[in-house]
Structure formats: structure tokens, C-alpha cells
Amino acid sequence: MSHERLTAELDEDHVYEVAFESRKYQVELEHLENTGRHIHVTVSVDDGGLPVSIRPLTDSFIRNKENARTER
């Protein structure tokens, strides 16, 4: 997805509940920063139980704006 669409989609934090192999997980997407060069997004996943919900599995990615292919 283009950086413009990603920025628009993540204007607010997003929280989803998804099912995988008969288990439910909470997925959170958070827009950390939007600079002239990149967008930084974090993704967190937990199953709602302790202790995982206190310290969920978390990763982030950076989407560079420069030389980015535009969405079709």
C-alpha cells in the first residue's frame, strides 16, 4: 500500500480481534511517526491472557516515502 494510504488508514490506532486455529488474538496497529522520509508503524499481538497481554508480541516496520512505488 502507498505511504499516503497507510498514513490515512492509521490516522487513529486500530485494534482488531482475529481468529487463527480456533484461538482469538487481539492485534493493535499504532502509527508511531510520520516524517518527511518515512512512516513508522508498530504491530502488537496478544491472546488476552496473562502474562502475554501485559507484554504482547510486538514488532514494527518503517515504510520509506522516497522512491516508493505508488499504489495502483
CHARMM internal coordinates of N, CA and C (Angstrom, degrees):
IC EDIT
DIST 1 N 1 CA 1.4396
DIST 1 CA 1 C 1.5258
ANGL 1 N 1 CA 1 C 107.94
DIST 1 C 2 N 1.3023
ANGL 1 CA 1 C 2 N 116.40
DIHE 1 N 1 CA 1 C 2 N 148.01
DIST 2 N 2 CA 1.4621
ANGL 1 C 2 N 2 CA 120.83
DIHE 1 CA 1 C 2 N 2 CA -178.45
DIST 2 CA 2 C 1.5246
ANGL 2 N 2 CA 2 C 110.53
DIHE 1 C 2 N 2 CA 2 C -68.07
DIST 2 C 3 N 1.3230
ANGL 2 CA 2 C 3 N 116.05
DIHE 2 N 2 CA 2 C 3 N 158.55
DIST 3 N 3 CA 1.4715
ANGL 2 C 3 N 3 CA 118.69
DIHE 2 CA 2 C 3 N 3 CA 179.12
DIST 3 CA 3 C 1.5232
ANGL 3 N 3 CA 3 C 110.63
DIHE 2 C 3 N 3 CA 3 C -65.87
DIST 3 C 4 N 1.3445
ANGL 3 CA 3 C 4 N 118.42
DIHE 3 N 3 CA 3 C 4 N -29.90
DIST 4 N 4 CA 1.4641
ANGL 3 C 4 N 4 CA 120.69
DIHE 3 CA 3 C 4 N 4 CA 177.75
DIST 4 CA 4 C 1.5286
ANGL 4 N 4 CA 4 C 110.82
DIHE 3 C 4 N 4 CA 4 C -65.01
DIST 4 C 5 N 1.3269
ANGL 4 CA 4 C 5 N 115.76
DIHE 4 N 4 CA 4 C 5 N -45.20
DIST 5 N 5 CA 1.4698
ANGL 4 C 5 N 5 CA 119.43
DIHE 4 CA 4 C 5 N 5 CA 179.80
DIST 5 CA 5 C 1.5264
ANGL 5 N 5 CA 5 C 111.04
DIHE 4 C 5 N 5 CA 5 C -68.20
DIST 5 C 6 N 1.3166
ANGL 5 CA 5 C 6 N 116.98
DIHE 5 N 5 CA 5 C 6 N -41.13
DIST 6 N 6 CA 1.4619
ANGL 5 C 6 N 6 CA 120.79
DIHE 5 CA 5 C 6 N 6 CA 178.14
DIST 6 CA 6 C 1.5200
ANGL 6 N 6 CA 6 C 110.52
DIHE 5 C 6 N 6 CA 6 C -59.29
DIST 6 C 7 N 1.3181
ANGL 6 CA 6 C 7 N 117.39
DIHE 6 N 6 CA 6 C 7 N -44.85
DIST 7 N 7 CA 1.4682
ANGL 6 C 7 N 7 CA 121.53
DIHE 6 CA 6 C 7 N 7 CA 178.39
DIST 7 CA 7 C 1.5225
ANGL 7 N 7 CA 7 C 110.80
DIHE 6 C 7 N 7 CA 7 C -61.25
DIST 7 C 8 N 1.3288
ANGL 7 CA 7 C 8 N 116.73
DIHE 7 N 7 CA 7 C 8 N -45.06
DIST 8 N 8 CA 1.4597
ANGL 7 C 8 N 8 CA 120.97
DIHE 7 CA 7 C 8 N 8 CA -179.94
DIST 8 CA 8 C 1.5323
ANGL 8 N 8 CA 8 C 111.60
DIHE 7 C 8 N 8 CA 8 C -64.14
DIST 8 C 9 N 1.3238
ANGL 8 CA 8 C 9 N 116.77
DIHE 8 N 8 CA 8 C 9 N -42.27
DIST 9 N 9 CA 1.4639
ANGL 8 C 9 N 9 CA 121.42
DIHE 8 CA 8 C 9 N 9 CA -179.22
DIST 9 CA 9 C 1.5234
ANGL 9 N 9 CA 9 C 111.81
DIHE 8 C 9 N 9 CA 9 C -65.54
DIST 9 C 10 N 1.3263
ANGL 9 CA 9 C 10 N 116.56
DIHE 9 N 9 CA 9 C 10 N -31.74
DIST 10 N 10 CA 1.4711
ANGL 9 C 10 N 10 CA 120.47
DIHE 9 CA 9 C 10 N 10 CA -175.19
DIST 10 CA 10 C 1.5276
ANGL 10 N 10 CA 10 C 112.47
DIHE 9 C 10 N 10 CA 10 C -104.23
DIST 10 C 11 N 1.3281
ANGL 10 CA 10 C 11 N 117.24
DIHE 10 N 10 CA 10 C 11 N 27.04
DIST 11 N 11 CA 1.4651
ANGL 10 C 11 N 11 CA 119.95
DIHE 10 CA 10 C 11 N 11 CA 174.96
DIST 11 CA 11 C 1.5248
ANGL 11 N 11 CA 11 C 110.75
DIHE 10 C 11 N 11 CA 11 C -55.34
DIST 11 C 12 N 1.3197
ANGL 11 CA 11 C 12 N 115.83
DIHE 11 N 11 CA 11 C 12 N -34.97
DIST 12 N 12 CA 1.4581
ANGL 11 C 12 N 12 CA 122.44
DIHE 11 CA 11 C 12 N 12 CA 176.84
DIST 12 CA 12 C 1.5287
ANGL 12 N 12 CA 12 C 107.74
DIHE 11 C 12 N 12 CA 12 C -122.38
DIST 12 C 13 N 1.3387
ANGL 12 CA 12 C 13 N 116.14
DIHE 12 N 12 CA 12 C 13 N 157.90
DIST 13 N 13 CA 1.4593
ANGL 12 C 13 N 13 CA 119.21
DIHE 12 CA 12 C 13 N 13 CA 175.38
DIST 13 CA 13 C 1.5304
ANGL 13 N 13 CA 13 C 108.64
DIHE 12 C 13 N 13 CA 13 C -64.38
DIST 13 C 14 N 1.3172
ANGL 13 CA 13 C 14 N 116.62
DIHE 13 N 13 CA 13 C 14 N 147.11
DIST 14 N 14 CA 1.4637
ANGL 13 C 14 N 14 CA 121.83
DIHE 13 CA 13 C 14 N 14 CA 179.44
DIST 14 CA 14 C 1.5175
ANGL 14 N 14 CA 14 C 109.38
DIHE 13 C 14 N 14 CA 14 C -119.44
DIST 14 C 15 N 1.3301
ANGL 14 CA 14 C 15 N 115.50
DIHE 14 N 14 CA 14 C 15 N 135.91
DIST 15 N 15 CA 1.4595
ANGL 14 C 15 N 15 CA 122.19
DIHE 14 CA 14 C 15 N 15 CA 176.96
DIST 15 CA 15 C 1.5236
ANGL 15 N 15 CA 15 C 107.10
DIHE 14 C 15 N 15 CA 15 C -126.91
DIST 15 C 16 N 1.3291
ANGL 15 CA 15 C 16 N 116.39
DIHE 15 N 15 CA 15 C 16 N 128.00
DIST 16 N 16 CA 1.4572
ANGL 15 C 16 N 16 CA 122.85
DIHE 15 CA 15 C 16 N 16 CA -178.75
DIST 16 CA 16 C 1.5155
ANGL 16 N 16 CA 16 C 109.05
DIHE 15 C 16 N 16 CA 16 C -127.05
DIST 16 C 17 N 1.3275
ANGL 16 CA 16 C 17 N 115.16
DIHE 16 N 16 CA 16 C 17 N 151.42
DIST 17 N 17 CA 1.4570
ANGL 16 C 17 N 17 CA 119.99
DIHE 16 CA 16 C 17 N 17 CA 168.86
DIST 17 CA 17 C 1.5256
ANGL 17 N 17 CA 17 C 106.26
DIHE 16 C 17 N 17 CA 17 C -113.01
DIST 17 C 18 N 1.3218
ANGL 17 CA 17 C 18 N 115.88
DIHE 17 N 17 CA 17 C 18 N 127.55
DIST 18 N 18 CA 1.4546
ANGL 17 C 18 N 18 CA 120.79
DIHE 17 CA 17 C 18 N 18 CA -179.52
DIST 18 CA 18 C 1.5193
ANGL 18 N 18 CA 18 C 109.33
DIHE 17 C 18 N 18 CA 18 C -126.34
DIST 18 C 19 N 1.3240
ANGL 18 CA 18 C 19 N 116.36
DIHE 18 N 18 CA 18 C 19 N 153.40
DIST 19 N 19 CA 1.4612
ANGL 18 C 19 N 19 CA 121.96
DIHE 18 CA 18 C 19 N 19 CA 177.13
DIST 19 CA 19 C 1.5215
ANGL 19 N 19 CA 19 C 108.84
DIHE 18 C 19 N 19 CA 19 C -110.62
DIST 19 C 20 N 1.3222
ANGL 19 CA 19 C 20 N 115.21
DIHE 19 N 19 CA 19 C 20 N 136.30
DIST 20 N 20 CA 1.4599
ANGL 19 C 20 N 20 CA 121.68
DIHE 19 CA 19 C 20 N 20 CA 177.28
DIST 20 CA 20 C 1.5170
ANGL 20 N 20 CA 20 C 107.94
DIHE 19 C 20 N 20 CA 20 C -144.83
DIST 20 C 21 N 1.3143
ANGL 20 CA 20 C 21 N 115.82
DIHE 20 N 20 CA 20 C 21 N 123.48
DIST 21 N 21 CA 1.4627
ANGL 20 C 21 N 21 CA 121.72
DIHE 20 CA 20 C 21 N 21 CA -179.37
DIST 21 CA 21 C 1.5241
ANGL 21 N 21 CA 21 C 111.43
DIHE 20 C 21 N 21 CA 21 C 50.16
DIST 21 C 22 N 1.3247
ANGL 21 CA 21 C 22 N 116.18
DIHE 21 N 21 CA 21 C 22 N 49.71
DIST 22 N 22 CA 1.4791
ANGL 21 C 22 N 22 CA 124.89
DIHE 21 CA 21 C 22 N 22 CA 176.87
DIST 22 CA 22 C 1.5237
ANGL 22 N 22 CA 22 C 113.84
DIHE 21 C 22 N 22 CA 22 C 65.24
DIST 22 C 23 N 1.3204
ANGL 22 CA 22 C 23 N 118.96
DIHE 22 N 22 CA 22 C 23 N 14.74
DIST 23 N 23 CA 1.4716
ANGL 22 C 23 N 23 CA 121.68
DIHE 22 CA 22 C 23 N 23 CA 176.21
DIST 23 CA 23 C 1.5154
ANGL 23 N 23 CA 23 C 108.84
DIHE 22 C 23 N 23 CA 23 C -119.55
DIST 23 C 24 N 1.3195
ANGL 23 CA 23 C 24 N 116.71
DIHE 23 N 23 CA 23 C 24 N 147.11
DIST 24 N 24 CA 1.4592
ANGL 23 C 24 N 24 CA 121.54
DIHE 23 CA 23 C 24 N 24 CA 179.40
DIST 24 CA 24 C 1.5252
ANGL 24 N 24 CA 24 C 110.03
DIHE 23 C 24 N 24 CA 24 C -101.26
DIST 24 C 25 N 1.3238
ANGL 24 CA 24 C 25 N 114.70
DIHE 24 N 24 CA 24 C 25 N 140.32
DIST 25 N 25 CA 1.4634
ANGL 24 C 25 N 25 CA 121.76
DIHE 24 CA 24 C 25 N 25 CA 179.70
DIST 25 CA 25 C 1.5210
ANGL 25 N 25 CA 25 C 109.56
DIHE 24 C 25 N 25 CA 25 C -131.57
DIST 25 C 26 N 1.3122
ANGL 25 CA 25 C 26 N 115.45
DIHE 25 N 25 CA 25 C 26 N 147.10
DIST 26 N 26 CA 1.4551
ANGL 25 C 26 N 26 CA 121.28
DIHE 25 CA 25 C 26 N 26 CA 174.17
DIST 26 CA 26 C 1.5197
ANGL 26 N 26 CA 26 C 108.15
DIHE 25 C 26 N 26 CA 26 C -100.76
DIST 26 C 27 N 1.3207
ANGL 26 CA 26 C 27 N 116.90
DIHE 26 N 26 CA 26 C 27 N 127.50
DIST 27 N 27 CA 1.4590
ANGL 26 C 27 N 27 CA 123.36
DIHE 26 CA 26 C 27 N 27 CA -179.56
DIST 27 CA 27 C 1.5268
ANGL 27 N 27 CA 27 C 107.61
DIHE 26 C 27 N 27 CA 27 C -116.87
DIST 27 C 28 N 1.3260
ANGL 27 CA 27 C 28 N 116.26
DIHE 27 N 27 CA 27 C 28 N 127.66
DIST 28 N 28 CA 1.4633
ANGL 27 C 28 N 28 CA 121.11
DIHE 27 CA 27 C 28 N 28 CA 178.56
DIST 28 CA 28 C 1.5234
ANGL 28 N 28 CA 28 C 109.97
DIHE 27 C 28 N 28 CA 28 C -120.62
DIST 28 C 29 N 1.3214
ANGL 28 CA 28 C 29 N 116.12
DIHE 28 N 28 CA 28 C 29 N 132.31
DIST 29 N 29 CA 1.4628
ANGL 28 C 29 N 29 CA 123.01
DIHE 28 CA 28 C 29 N 29 CA 176.15
DIST 29 CA 29 C 1.5208
ANGL 29 N 29 CA 29 C 107.57
DIHE 28 C 29 N 29 CA 29 C -114.56
DIST 29 C 30 N 1.3118
ANGL 29 CA 29 C 30 N 116.27
DIHE 29 N 29 CA 29 C 30 N 130.37
DIST 30 N 30 CA 1.4625
ANGL 29 C 30 N 30 CA 120.96
DIHE 29 CA 29 C 30 N 30 CA -179.14
DIST 30 CA 30 C 1.5239
ANGL 30 N 30 CA 30 C 110.02
DIHE 29 C 30 N 30 CA 30 C -132.66
DIST 30 C 31 N 1.3053
ANGL 30 CA 30 C 31 N 115.39
DIHE 30 N 30 CA 30 C 31 N 130.93
DIST 31 N 31 CA 1.4565
ANGL 30 C 31 N 31 CA 123.63
DIHE 30 CA 30 C 31 N 31 CA 178.45
DIST 31 CA 31 C 1.5385
ANGL 31 N 31 CA 31 C 107.04
DIHE 30 C 31 N 31 CA 31 C -82.40
DIST 31 C 32 N 1.3287
ANGL 31 CA 31 C 32 N 118.22
DIHE 31 N 31 CA 31 C 32 N 107.17
DIST 32 N 32 CA 1.4577
ANGL 31 C 32 N 32 CA 121.62
DIHE 31 CA 31 C 32 N 32 CA -175.56
DIST 32 CA 32 C 1.5222
ANGL 32 N 32 CA 32 C 113.15
DIHE 31 C 32 N 32 CA 32 C -82.94
DIST 32 C 33 N 1.3258
ANGL 32 CA 32 C 33 N 117.14
DIHE 32 N 32 CA 32 C 33 N -45.80
DIST 33 N 33 CA 1.4638
ANGL 32 C 33 N 33 CA 119.57
DIHE 32 CA 32 C 33 N 33 CA 179.33
DIST 33 CA 33 C 1.5193
ANGL 33 N 33 CA 33 C 110.50
DIHE 32 C 33 N 33 CA 33 C -154.44
DIST 33 C 34 N 1.3250
ANGL 33 CA 33 C 34 N 114.13
DIHE 33 N 33 CA 33 C 34 N 154.08
DIST 34 N 34 CA 1.4560
ANGL 33 C 34 N 34 CA 121.78
DIHE 33 CA 33 C 34 N 34 CA 178.04
DIST 34 CA 34 C 1.5282
ANGL 34 N 34 CA 34 C 106.24
DIHE 33 C 34 N 34 CA 34 C -137.83
DIST 34 C 35 N 1.3185
ANGL 34 CA 34 C 35 N 116.25
DIHE 34 N 34 CA 34 C 35 N 100.44
DIST 35 N 35 CA 1.4604
ANGL 34 C 35 N 35 CA 121.06
DIHE 34 CA 34 C 35 N 35 CA -179.67
DIST 35 CA 35 C 1.5235
ANGL 35 N 35 CA 35 C 109.03
DIHE 34 C 35 N 35 CA 35 C -103.50
DIST 35 C 36 N 1.2878
ANGL 35 CA 35 C 36 N 116.95
DIHE 35 N 35 CA 35 C 36 N -179.59
DIST 36 N 36 CA 1.4515
ANGL 35 C 36 N 36 CA 121.01
DIHE 35 CA 35 C 36 N 36 CA 176.09
DIST 36 CA 36 C 1.5208
ANGL 36 N 36 CA 36 C 112.49
DIHE 35 C 36 N 36 CA 36 C -66.34
DIST 36 C 37 N 1.3199
ANGL 36 CA 36 C 37 N 117.11
DIHE 36 N 36 CA 36 C 37 N -19.25
DIST 37 N 37 CA 1.4705
ANGL 36 C 37 N 37 CA 121.32
DIHE 36 CA 36 C 37 N 37 CA -175.41
DIST 37 CA 37 C 1.5239
ANGL 37 N 37 CA 37 C 114.80
DIHE 36 C 37 N 37 CA 37 C -107.60
DIST 37 C 38 N 1.3507
ANGL 37 CA 37 C 38 N 117.43
DIHE 37 N 37 CA 37 C 38 N -26.63
DIST 38 N 38 CA 1.4626
ANGL 37 C 38 N 38 CA 118.15
DIHE 37 CA 37 C 38 N 38 CA -176.18
DIST 38 CA 38 C 1.5270
ANGL 38 N 38 CA 38 C 112.24
DIHE 37 C 38 N 38 CA 38 C -156.68
DIST 38 C 39 N 1.3338
ANGL 38 CA 38 C 39 N 113.71
DIHE 38 N 38 CA 38 C 39 N 167.99
DIST 39 N 39 CA 1.4672
ANGL 38 C 39 N 39 CA 123.49
DIHE 38 CA 38 C 39 N 39 CA 172.12
DIST 39 CA 39 C 1.5293
ANGL 39 N 39 CA 39 C 106.13
DIHE 38 C 39 N 39 CA 39 C -119.15
DIST 39 C 40 N 1.3343
ANGL 39 CA 39 C 40 N 117.19
DIHE 39 N 39 CA 39 C 40 N 133.74
DIST 40 N 40 CA 1.4631
ANGL 39 C 40 N 40 CA 122.20
DIHE 39 CA 39 C 40 N 40 CA -178.80
DIST 40 CA 40 C 1.5315
ANGL 40 N 40 CA 40 C 107.69
DIHE 39 C 40 N 40 CA 40 C -116.01
DIST 40 C 41 N 1.3342
ANGL 40 CA 40 C 41 N 116.85
DIHE 40 N 40 CA 40 C 41 N 123.97
DIST 41 N 41 CA 1.4581
ANGL 40 C 41 N 41 CA 123.13
DIHE 40 CA 40 C 41 N 41 CA -175.86
DIST 41 CA 41 C 1.5261
ANGL 41 N 41 CA 41 C 108.79
DIHE 40 C 41 N 41 CA 41 C -126.31
DIST 41 C 42 N 1.3303
ANGL 41 CA 41 C 42 N 116.46
DIHE 41 N 41 CA 41 C 42 N 140.35
DIST 42 N 42 CA 1.4589
ANGL 41 C 42 N 42 CA 120.86
DIHE 41 CA 41 C 42 N 42 CA 174.39
DIST 42 CA 42 C 1.5291
ANGL 42 N 42 CA 42 C 109.13
DIHE 41 C 42 N 42 CA 42 C -113.02
DIST 42 C 43 N 1.3409
ANGL 42 CA 42 C 43 N 114.88
DIHE 42 N 42 CA 42 C 43 N 146.42
DIST 43 N 43 CA 1.4630
ANGL 42 C 43 N 43 CA 122.77
DIHE 42 CA 42 C 43 N 43 CA 179.54
DIST 43 CA 43 C 1.5252
ANGL 43 N 43 CA 43 C 106.98
DIHE 42 C 43 N 43 CA 43 C -126.53
DIST 43 C 44 N 1.3446
ANGL 43 CA 43 C 44 N 116.62
DIHE 43 N 43 CA 43 C 44 N 127.64
DIST 44 N 44 CA 1.4652
ANGL 43 C 44 N 44 CA 121.76
DIHE 43 CA 43 C 44 N 44 CA 178.63
DIST 44 CA 44 C 1.5202
ANGL 44 N 44 CA 44 C 109.04
DIHE 43 C 44 N 44 CA 44 C -124.44
DIST 44 C 45 N 1.3371
ANGL 44 CA 44 C 45 N 116.19
DIHE 44 N 44 CA 44 C 45 N 141.45
DIST 45 N 45 CA 1.4638
ANGL 44 C 45 N 45 CA 121.66
DIHE 44 CA 44 C 45 N 45 CA -179.36
DIST 45 CA 45 C 1.5193
ANGL 45 N 45 CA 45 C 108.93
DIHE 44 C 45 N 45 CA 45 C -134.53
DIST 45 C 46 N 1.3474
ANGL 45 CA 45 C 46 N 115.39
DIHE 45 N 45 CA 45 C 46 N 133.89
DIST 46 N 46 CA 1.4646
ANGL 45 C 46 N 46 CA 119.76
DIHE 45 CA 45 C 46 N 46 CA 173.03
DIST 46 CA 46 C 1.5163
ANGL 46 N 46 CA 46 C 109.12
DIHE 45 C 46 N 46 CA 46 C -148.03
DIST 46 C 47 N 1.3391
ANGL 46 CA 46 C 47 N 115.19
DIHE 46 N 46 CA 46 C 47 N 166.59
DIST 47 N 47 CA 1.4672
ANGL 46 C 47 N 47 CA 120.29
DIHE 46 CA 46 C 47 N 47 CA -178.19
DIST 47 CA 47 C 1.5211
ANGL 47 N 47 CA 47 C 112.35
DIHE 46 C 47 N 47 CA 47 C -100.63
DIST 47 C 48 N 1.3172
ANGL 47 CA 47 C 48 N 117.69
DIHE 47 N 47 CA 47 C 48 N 7.48
DIST 48 N 48 CA 1.4556
ANGL 47 C 48 N 48 CA 121.32
DIHE 47 CA 47 C 48 N 48 CA 178.51
DIST 48 CA 48 C 1.5077
ANGL 48 N 48 CA 48 C 114.67
DIHE 47 C 48 N 48 CA 48 C 84.20
DIST 48 C 49 N 1.3245
ANGL 48 CA 48 C 49 N 117.77
DIHE 48 N 48 CA 48 C 49 N -7.73
DIST 49 N 49 CA 1.4592
ANGL 48 C 49 N 49 CA 121.04
DIHE 48 CA 48 C 49 N 49 CA -179.44
DIST 49 CA 49 C 1.5172
ANGL 49 N 49 CA 49 C 111.86
DIHE 48 C 49 N 49 CA 49 C -98.28
DIST 49 C 50 N 1.3111
ANGL 49 CA 49 C 50 N 115.07
DIHE 49 N 49 CA 49 C 50 N 165.35
DIST 50 N 50 CA 1.4629
ANGL 49 C 50 N 50 CA 120.61
DIHE 49 CA 49 C 50 N 50 CA 176.45
DIST 50 CA 50 C 1.5155
ANGL 50 N 50 CA 50 C 108.68
DIHE 49 C 50 N 50 CA 50 C -86.46
DIST 50 C 51 N 1.2702
ANGL 50 CA 50 C 51 N 122.06
DIHE 50 N 50 CA 50 C 51 N 146.24
DIST 51 N 51 CA 1.4631
ANGL 50 C 51 N 51 CA 129.87
DIHE 50 CA 50 C 51 N 51 CA -1.84
DIST 51 CA 51 C 1.5265
ANGL 51 N 51 CA 51 C 113.67
DIHE 50 C 51 N 51 CA 51 C -89.73
DIST 51 C 52 N 1.3507
ANGL 51 CA 51 C 52 N 116.86
DIHE 51 N 51 CA 51 C 52 N 0.29
DIST 52 N 52 CA 1.4664
ANGL 51 C 52 N 52 CA 120.07
DIHE 51 CA 51 C 52 N 52 CA -174.22
DIST 52 CA 52 C 1.5188
ANGL 52 N 52 CA 52 C 112.21
DIHE 51 C 52 N 52 CA 52 C -61.43
DIST 52 C 53 N 1.3399
ANGL 52 CA 52 C 53 N 118.55
DIHE 52 N 52 CA 52 C 53 N -36.56
DIST 53 N 53 CA 1.4584
ANGL 52 C 53 N 53 CA 120.00
DIHE 52 CA 52 C 53 N 53 CA -178.37
DIST 53 CA 53 C 1.5290
ANGL 53 N 53 CA 53 C 112.06
DIHE 52 C 53 N 53 CA 53 C -69.06
DIST 53 C 54 N 1.3294
ANGL 53 CA 53 C 54 N 117.10
DIHE 53 N 53 CA 53 C 54 N -21.75
DIST 54 N 54 CA 1.4705
ANGL 53 C 54 N 54 CA 120.42
DIHE 53 CA 53 C 54 N 54 CA 176.77
DIST 54 CA 54 C 1.5270
ANGL 54 N 54 CA 54 C 110.03
DIHE 53 C 54 N 54 CA 54 C -76.79
DIST 54 C 55 N 1.3157
ANGL 54 CA 54 C 55 N 115.64
DIHE 54 N 54 CA 54 C 55 N -37.81
DIST 55 N 55 CA 1.4670
ANGL 54 C 55 N 55 CA 120.92
DIHE 54 CA 54 C 55 N 55 CA -179.98
DIST 55 CA 55 C 1.5337
ANGL 55 N 55 CA 55 C 108.88
DIHE 54 C 55 N 55 CA 55 C -133.52
DIST 55 C 56 N 1.3508
ANGL 55 CA 55 C 56 N 116.28
DIHE 55 N 55 CA 55 C 56 N 80.06
DIST 56 N 56 CA 1.4662
ANGL 55 C 56 N 56 CA 119.69
DIHE 55 CA 55 C 56 N 56 CA -175.94
DIST 56 CA 56 C 1.5219
ANGL 56 N 56 CA 56 C 112.38
DIHE 55 C 56 N 56 CA 56 C -70.30
DIST 56 C 57 N 1.3324
ANGL 56 CA 56 C 57 N 114.88
DIHE 56 N 56 CA 56 C 57 N 162.48
DIST 57 N 57 CA 1.4527
ANGL 56 C 57 N 57 CA 121.18
DIHE 56 CA 56 C 57 N 57 CA 172.60
DIST 57 CA 57 C 1.5253
ANGL 57 N 57 CA 57 C 106.58
DIHE 56 C 57 N 57 CA 57 C -66.91
DIST 57 C 58 N 1.3278
ANGL 57 CA 57 C 58 N 116.76
DIHE 57 N 57 CA 57 C 58 N 123.69
DIST 58 N 58 CA 1.4634
ANGL 57 C 58 N 58 CA 121.02
DIHE 57 CA 57 C 58 N 58 CA -173.45
DIST 58 CA 58 C 1.5160
ANGL 58 N 58 CA 58 C 110.21
DIHE 57 C 58 N 58 CA 58 C -134.80
DIST 58 C 59 N 1.3184
ANGL 58 CA 58 C 59 N 114.58
DIHE 58 N 58 CA 58 C 59 N 140.87
DIST 59 N 59 CA 1.4566
ANGL 58 C 59 N 59 CA 121.89
DIHE 58 CA 58 C 59 N 59 CA 174.73
DIST 59 CA 59 C 1.5180
ANGL 59 N 59 CA 59 C 107.36
DIHE 58 C 59 N 59 CA 59 C -147.00
DIST 59 C 60 N 1.3092
ANGL 59 CA 59 C 60 N 116.69
DIHE 59 N 59 CA 59 C 60 N 167.68
DIST 60 N 60 CA 1.4604
ANGL 59 C 60 N 60 CA 119.67
DIHE 59 CA 59 C 60 N 60 CA 177.69
DIST 60 CA 60 C 1.5221
ANGL 60 N 60 CA 60 C 109.22
DIHE 59 C 60 N 60 CA 60 C -141.81
DIST 60 C 61 N 1.3132
ANGL 60 CA 60 C 61 N 114.51
DIHE 60 N 60 CA 60 C 61 N 163.01
DIST 61 N 61 CA 1.4572
ANGL 60 C 61 N 61 CA 119.49
DIHE 60 CA 60 C 61 N 61 CA 175.59
DIST 61 CA 61 C 1.5125
ANGL 61 N 61 CA 61 C 109.43
DIHE 60 C 61 N 61 CA 61 C -141.33
DIST 61 C 62 N 1.3133
ANGL 61 CA 61 C 62 N 115.18
DIHE 61 N 61 CA 61 C 62 N 155.81
DIST 62 N 62 CA 1.4533
ANGL 61 C 62 N 62 CA 122.77
DIHE 61 CA 61 C 62 N 62 CA 178.53
DIST 62 CA 62 C 1.5153
ANGL 62 N 62 CA 62 C 108.10
DIHE 61 C 62 N 62 CA 62 C -116.90
DIST 62 C 63 N 1.3190
ANGL 62 CA 62 C 63 N 115.82
DIHE 62 N 62 CA 62 C 63 N 127.13
DIST 63 N 63 CA 1.4723
ANGL 62 C 63 N 63 CA 121.72
DIHE 62 CA 62 C 63 N 63 CA 177.32
DIST 63 CA 63 C 1.5197
ANGL 63 N 63 CA 63 C 107.13
DIHE 62 C 63 N 63 CA 63 C -105.85
DIST 63 C 64 N 1.3331
ANGL 63 CA 63 C 64 N 116.98
DIHE 63 N 63 CA 63 C 64 N 108.60
DIST 64 N 64 CA 1.4546
ANGL 63 C 64 N 64 CA 121.62
DIHE 63 CA 63 C 64 N 64 CA 179.41
DIST 64 CA 64 C 1.5180
ANGL 64 N 64 CA 64 C 110.57
DIHE 63 C 64 N 64 CA 64 C -69.55
DIST 64 C 65 N 1.3321
ANGL 64 CA 64 C 65 N 116.30
DIHE 64 N 64 CA 64 C 65 N 140.22
DIST 65 N 65 CA 1.4559
ANGL 64 C 65 N 65 CA 121.44
DIHE 64 CA 64 C 65 N 65 CA 177.48
DIST 65 CA 65 C 1.5198
ANGL 65 N 65 CA 65 C 111.13
DIHE 64 C 65 N 65 CA 65 C -87.57
DIST 65 C 66 N 1.3031
ANGL 65 CA 65 C 66 N 117.50
DIHE 65 N 65 CA 65 C 66 N -33.95
DIST 66 N 66 CA 1.4549
ANGL 65 C 66 N 66 CA 121.21
DIHE 65 CA 65 C 66 N 66 CA -178.80
DIST 66 CA 66 C 1.5195
ANGL 66 N 66 CA 66 C 110.44
DIHE 65 C 66 N 66 CA 66 C -69.19
DIST 66 C 67 N 1.3046
ANGL 66 CA 66 C 67 N 115.87
DIHE 66 N 66 CA 66 C 67 N 138.50
DIST 67 N 67 CA 1.4573
ANGL 66 C 67 N 67 CA 122.65
DIHE 66 CA 66 C 67 N 67 CA 179.73
DIST 67 CA 67 C 1.5118
ANGL 67 N 67 CA 67 C 113.71
DIHE 66 C 67 N 67 CA 67 C 56.47
DIST 67 C 68 N 1.3286
ANGL 67 CA 67 C 68 N 115.74
DIHE 67 N 67 CA 67 C 68 N 23.01
DIST 68 N 68 CA 1.4672
ANGL 67 C 68 N 68 CA 119.74
DIHE 67 CA 67 C 68 N 68 CA 178.99
DIST 68 CA 68 C 1.5159
ANGL 68 N 68 CA 68 C 109.73
DIHE 67 C 68 N 68 CA 68 C -77.53
DIST 68 C 69 N 1.3076
ANGL 68 CA 68 C 69 N 114.87
DIHE 68 N 68 CA 68 C 69 N 139.52
DIST 69 N 69 CA 1.4532
ANGL 68 C 69 N 69 CA 120.64
DIHE 68 CA 68 C 69 N 69 CA 176.38
DIST 69 CA 69 C 1.5175
ANGL 69 N 69 CA 69 C 108.20
DIHE 68 C 69 N 69 CA 69 C -74.94
DIST 69 C 70 N 1.3031
ANGL 69 CA 69 C 70 N 118.47
DIHE 69 N 69 CA 69 C 70 N 133.31
DIST 70 N 70 CA 1.4608
ANGL 69 C 70 N 70 CA 121.26
DIHE 69 CA 69 C 70 N 70 CA -179.11
DIST 70 CA 70 C 1.5134
ANGL 70 N 70 CA 70 C 110.14
DIHE 69 C 70 N 70 CA 70 C -77.71
DIST 70 C 71 N 1.3364
ANGL 70 CA 70 C 71 N 115.13
DIHE 70 N 70 CA 70 C 71 N 149.87
DIST 71 N 71 CA 1.4622
ANGL 70 C 71 N 71 CA 121.50
DIHE 70 CA 70 C 71 N 71 CA -178.95
DIST 71 CA 71 C 1.5213
ANGL 71 N 71 CA 71 C 109.40
DIHE 70 C 71 N 71 CA 71 C -72.53
DIST 71 C 72 N 1.3115
ANGL 71 CA 71 C 72 N 116.91
DIHE 71 N 71 CA 71 C 72 N 144.47
DIST 72 N 72 CA 1.4705
ANGL 71 C 72 N 72 CA 121.69
DIHE 71 CA 71 C 72 N 72 CA 178.83
DIST 72 CA 72 C 1.4870
ANGL 72 N 72 CA 72 C 110.75
DIHE 71 C 72 N 72 CA 72 C -106.98
END
COOR INIT
IC SEED 1 N 1 CA 1 C
IC BUILD
